[in-house]
Amino acid sequence: MAIIVATERHWISRDTAVKHLLKSVKFLSKANSYHGIFPHWMNGATGITIPFSRKDDGADVVETAYLFEGLLCARQYFNQNNSLERELRNRINDLWTQVEWSWQQRDMGNSYYWHWSPNNGWSMNIEITGWDECLITYVLGASSPTYPITADVYHKCWPKSDHFINGKEYYGVRLPLGFPYGGPLFFAQFSFMGLNPHLLKDEYADYWEQNYNHTLINYKYCVSNPHHFKGYGENCWGLTASDTYDGYNAQSPENDFGTISPTAALSSFPYTPEYSMKALKHFYYDLGNKIWGPYGFVDAFNETKNWYADSYLAIDEGPIVAMIENYRSGLLWKLFMSCEEVQRGLQKLDFQPAINK
């Protein structure tokens, strides 16, 4: 998605972008996959699976959904009638049609599972239940032209957790779904880099309201700063999963140790542009080279601990680019929502489709 934005904004040439993406999809066509589903981690030189944990050494359908959220946008964007762009589209379609989303259904189609391993089978035993970052996995699973999931599994598995329906108010803001205070902000971002939340509704939520309110609660929490961490305020906010001073953690109002992740506020531009712009200016002009480097903003920082990351994580850098562009032009939303398969999948799951704002 970031490469699409770079092409649209003329940071790189269209030809350069297509060749780069072709190299990527050719690599993926030879990399390890399991029923067409990719692992969470793989060796970037060989394509061989790197176990994410002891038993997580096979298919990860959620990470695969993020991959195809981007690849389908690329298929829609690179639509010219020349040999390179035709090859790119054909290769993306080949990968897309090989993903056996339905393989991850179990219990006679009533459950949808995150992982499968050729060595450990279903022993990870994690059902994809919400509310969290995984909505896109159901949408793409339902959209598959070759191995679709059933509509029933969305309604029987996705909402059955004890943290799905919320309905409470935090700082005067009602949260329809999810954990108290909403959880980490990537919940409102990863599925919605392609999936347009404007007027997207189903029986469970209005997803613009859900994401906007979740972001606003996160902002208001940081402004109130109940633990009195250094730096927090109206121009320095945003709690989500990132590197932190003692490893990696999913920061949220209920799991707050003073670490701000720039991707949280900056990937929230579509929801809270005024507050996100204040954060952007503060991060760039005030904190400056403490957190700004050759690849953008570092992953996180904690002023209370006087700790500033030296890492740049693509899964956090990419959403910044994608969501700023969606705020500016809606480009990626338009591309993803223009997929006929996606529209059929949303209809299958009884969504009221979003508009291409």
C-alpha positions in Angstrom: 0.0 0.0 0.0 2.8 2.4 0.8 4.4 1.6 -2.6 1.0 2.5 -4.3 1.1 5.9 -2.4 4.7 6.5 -3.4 3.7 5.9 -7.0 0.7 8.2 -6.9 2.7 11.0 -5.2 5.5 10.6 -7.7 8.1 9.7 -5.1 9.1 6.7 -7.2 8.3 6.0 -10.9 5.4 3.7 -11.8 7.9 1.4 -13.6 10.1 1.1 -10.5 7.0 0.3 -8.4 5.8 -2.4 -10.7 9.2 -4.1 -10.9 9.5 -4.0 -7.1 6.1 -5.5 -6.6 6.8 -8.2 -9.3 9.9 -9.2 -7.4 7.8 -9.5 -4.2 5.1 -11.6 -5.7 7.5 -13.9 -7.5 9.2 -14.4 -4.2 5.9 -15.2 -2.5 5.0 -17.7 -5.2 8.1 -19.8 -4.2 7.9 -19.1 -0.4 6.5 -21.5 2.1 2.7 -21.5 2.4 0.2 -23.9 3.8 -3.0 -24.4 1.8 -2.0 -21.1 0.1 -1.8 -19.4 3.5 1.5 -17.7 4.5 3.3 -17.9 7.9 3.6 -15.0 10.3 7.4 -14.8 9.7 9.5 -16.1 6.9 13.2 -15.8 5.9 13.5 -12.8 3.6 16.1 -14.5 1.4 14.8 -18.1 1.2 11.0 -17.8 1.9 11.4 -20.6 4.5 9.1 -20.3 7.5 10.6 -18.9 10.7 8.4 -20.1 13.7 6.7 -17.2 15.4 6.4 -19.4 18.5 7.1 -23.0 19.3 3.9 -24.3 17.7 3.2 -21.3 15.4 5.2 -22.7 12.5 2.7 -22.8 9.7 -0.3 -21.0 8.3 -1.3 -17.6 9.8 -4.5 -16.6 8.1 -4.7 -13.1 9.8 -1.3 -12.0 8.6 -2.2 -13.4 5.2 -5.3 -11.2 5.1 -3.1 -8.1 5.7 -0.9 -9.2 2.8 -3.9 -9.6 0.4 -5.5 -6.4 1.6 -2.4 -4.7 0.0 -2.0 -7.0 -3.0 -5.6 -6.5 -4.1 -5.1 -2.7 -3.9 -2.0 -3.2 -6.1 -4.0 -5.3 -8.6 -6.6 -2.6 -8.9 -4.1 0.3 -9.1 -1.6 -1.1 -11.7 -4.3 -1.5 -14.4 -2.4 -0.5 -17.5 -2.3 -2.7 -20.6 1.4 -3.5 -20.7 3.3 -6.7 -20.2 4.7 -5.8 -16.7 1.4 -4.7 -15.2 -0.5 -7.6 -16.7 2.0 -10.0 -15.3 1.7 -8.3 -11.9 -2.1 -8.6 -11.9 -2.0 -12.2 -13.1 0.5 -13.2 -10.4 -1.5 -11.5 -7.7 -4.7 -13.3 -8.9 -2.8 -16.6 -8.9 -1.7 -16.1 -5.2 -5.2 -14.8 -4.3 -7.1 -17.8 -5.8 -4.7 -20.3 -4.1 -5.5 -19.1 -0.5 -7.7 -21.8 1.1 -9.5 -19.5 3.6 -12.1 -22.2 4.2 -9.3 -24.6 5.4 -9.3 -22.6 8.6 -12.9 -23.3 9.4 -13.5 -26.0 12.0 -16.2 -27.4 14.2 -18.5 -28.1 11.2 -18.1 -24.6 10.0 -18.9 -22.8 13.3 -15.4 -21.7 14.2 -12.6 -19.9 12.3 -9.0 -20.6 13.4 -6.0 -18.3 13.2 -3.3 -21.0 12.8 -2.6 -24.4 11.3 0.8 -26.2 11.4 2.0 -29.2 9.3 3.8 -30.3 12.5 1.4 -29.3 15.2 -2.0 -29.3 13.4 -4.6 -27.1 15.2 -2.8 -27.2 18.6 -2.4 -23.4 18.7 -6.2 -23.5 19.2 -6.9 -19.8 18.8 -10.3 -18.9 17.3 -10.6 -15.6 15.5 -13.0 -13.8 17.8 -13.4 -10.0 18.2 -13.4 -7.2 18.7 -9.8 -6.8 17.6 -7.7 -6.3 14.4 -9.1 -9.4 12.5 -12.2 -8.2 10.8 -10.4 -8.1 7.4 -9.8 -11.9 7.7 -13.5 -12.5 7.7 -14.2 -10.1 4.8 -11.5 -11.6 2.6 -12.4 -15.1 3.6 -16.0 -14.4 2.5 -14.7 -12.6 -0.7 -12.6 -15.5 -2.0 -13.6 -16.7 -5.5 -12.2 -20.2 -4.9 -12.2 -21.2 -1.2 -14.7 -18.9 0.6 -15.7 -19.2 4.2 -19.4 -19.4 5.0 -21.4 -16.4 6.2 -22.5 -18.5 9.3 -19.0 -18.6 10.7 -18.8 -14.8 10.8 -22.0 -14.7 13.0 -21.2 -17.8 15.1 -17.5 -17.3 15.8 -16.5 -13.6 15.4 -18.9 -12.1 18.1 -18.7 -14.8 20.7 -15.9 -13.5 22.9 -16.6 -11.8 26.2 -14.9 -8.6 24.9 -17.0 -8.1 21.7 -20.0 -6.0 22.8 -19.0 -3.0 25.0 -21.5 -0.1 24.9 -20.0 1.8 27.8 -18.7 5.4 27.9 -15.1 6.4 28.6 -14.3 10.1 28.9 -17.9 10.8 27.7 -17.4 8.7 24.5 -19.5 5.6 23.9 -17.5 2.6 22.7 -19.7 0.1 20.7 -17.3 -2.8 20.6 -14.2 -4.1 22.2 -12.1 -4.1 25.4 -12.5 -1.3 28.0 -11.1 1.9 26.6 -10.8 0.2 23.2 -7.4 -1.6 23.4 -4.4 -0.7 21.2 -5.1 1.6 18.3 -4.1 -0.8 15.6 -7.5 -2.4 16.0 -8.9 0.7 14.3 -6.2 0.7 11.6 -5.0 -2.6 10.2 -8.4 -3.9 8.8 -9.3 -0.4 7.6 -6.3 0.6 5.5 -8.3 -1.0 2.6 -11.8 -1.5 4.1 -13.5 1.8 4.1 -15.3 2.5 7.4 -17.4 5.3 6.1 -21.0 4.2 6.3 -19.8 0.6 6.8 -22.4 -1.0 9.1 -23.7 -4.4 10.1 -25.8 -5.7 12.9 -22.9 -5.3 15.3 -21.7 -1.7 14.8 -21.3 1.4 12.7 -17.6 1.0 12.0 -16.9 4.7 11.5 -18.4 5.3 14.9 -16.4 2.4 16.4 -13.1 3.5 15.0 -13.6 7.2 15.6 -14.7 6.7 19.2 -11.9 4.2 19.9 -9.3 6.8 18.7 -10.9 9.6 20.6 -10.9 7.6 23.8 -7.2 6.8 23.3 -6.5 10.5 22.7 -8.5 11.7 25.8 -6.8 9.1 28.0 -3.4 10.4 27.0 -4.4 14.0 27.6 -5.8 13.1 31.0 -2.5 11.1 31.7 -3.7 9.4 34.9 -0.2 7.9 35.6 1.6 11.2 35.1 4.0 10.0 32.4 6.4 12.6 31.0 5.4 14.0 27.7 1.8 13.0 27.4 -0.6 15.6 26.3 -2.8 16.9 23.4 0.2 16.9 21.1 1.8 13.7 22.3 -0.5 10.7 22.4 -1.1 7.3 20.9 -1.0 3.9 22.5 -0.7 0.7 20.3 1.5 -2.3 19.8 5.2 -1.5 19.3 8.7 -1.9 20.5 9.2 -0.6 24.0 12.0 -0.2 26.5 11.8 -3.8 27.7 10.8 -5.6 24.5 7.6 -5.6 22.6 4.1 -4.8 24.0 0.6 -3.9 23.0 0.2 -0.6 24.8 -3.3 0.6 25.6 -5.0 2.6 28.3 -5.3 -0.6 30.3 -1.6 -1.5 29.6 0.2 1.8 29.8 3.9 2.1 30.9 4.6 5.5 29.3 5.5 4.4 25.8 4.1 6.5 22.9 4.1 4.9 19.4 4.0 7.5 16.6 2.1 5.1 14.3 -0.9 5.2 16.7 -1.6 8.9 16.3 -0.4 9.2 12.7 -2.3 6.3 11.4 -5.4 7.9 13.0 -5.4 10.8 10.5 -8.7 9.8 8.9 -10.4 9.7 12.3 -8.8 12.6 14.2 -7.0 14.8 11.7 -6.6 17.8 14.0 -5.2 15.8 16.9 -3.1 13.7 14.6 -1.6 16.8 13.0 -0.7 18.2 16.4 1.1 15.0 17.2 2.9 15.0 13.8 4.2 18.5 14.3 5.3 17.8 17.8 7.1 14.6 16.9 8.9 16.2 14.0 9.6 19.7 15.2 9.9 19.3 18.9 11.3 15.8 19.4 13.1 16.0 16.1 16.2 13.7 15.6 15.4 11.9 18.8 12.7 10.0 16.9 13.1 11.0 13.2 15.5 9.2 11.0 16.1 7.8 7.5 13.0 5.6 7.5 10.6 8.1 9.1 9.7 8.0 12.8 11.3 5.4 15.0 8.9 2.8 16.4 8.3 4.3 19.8 9.7 6.3 22.7 9.3 6.7 26.4 10.3 10.0 27.8 9.7 8.9 31.4 12.5 6.3 30.9 14.5 8.6 28.5 14.2 5.8 26.0 14.0 6.2 22.2 13.8 3.2 19.9 16.4 2.7 17.2 14.0 0.4 15.3 11.7 1.0 12.4 9.0 -1.6 12.0 7.4 -1.9 8.5 4.0 -3.0 10.0 4.0 0.4 11.8 5.6 2.6 9.2 3.3 1.3 6.4 0.0 2.3 8.0 1.2 5.8 8.6 1.6 6.3 4.8 -1.6 4.4 3.9 -3.8 6.2 6.4 -2.5 9.7 5.7 -3.3 9.0 2.0 -6.7 7.7 2.9 -7.3 10.9 4.8 -6.1 13.1 1.9 -7.7 11.3 -1.0 -9.3 8.0 0.0 -7.1 6.3 -2.6 -6.5 2.9 -0.9 -10.1 2.7 0.2 -11.3 3.4 -3.3 -9.0 0.7 -4.7 -9.9 -2.0 -2.2 -13.6 -1.3 -2.3 -13.5 -1.4 -6.1 -12.8 -5.2 -6.0 -15.9 -7.0 -7.1 -15.0 -9.9 -4.8 -14.8 -7.6 -1.8 -18.2 -6.2 -2.6 -19.7 -9.7 -2.9 -18.0 -10.7 0.4 -19.4 -7.7 2.3 -22.9 -8.5 0.9 -22.5 -12.2 1.9 -21.7 -11.1 5.5 -24.7 -8.8 5.5 -22.8 -5.5 5.6 -24.2 -2.3 4.4 -21.3 -1.4 2.1 -19.2 1.6 2.7 -18.9 4.6 0.4 -15.8 5.5 -1.5 -15.1 8.8 0.2 
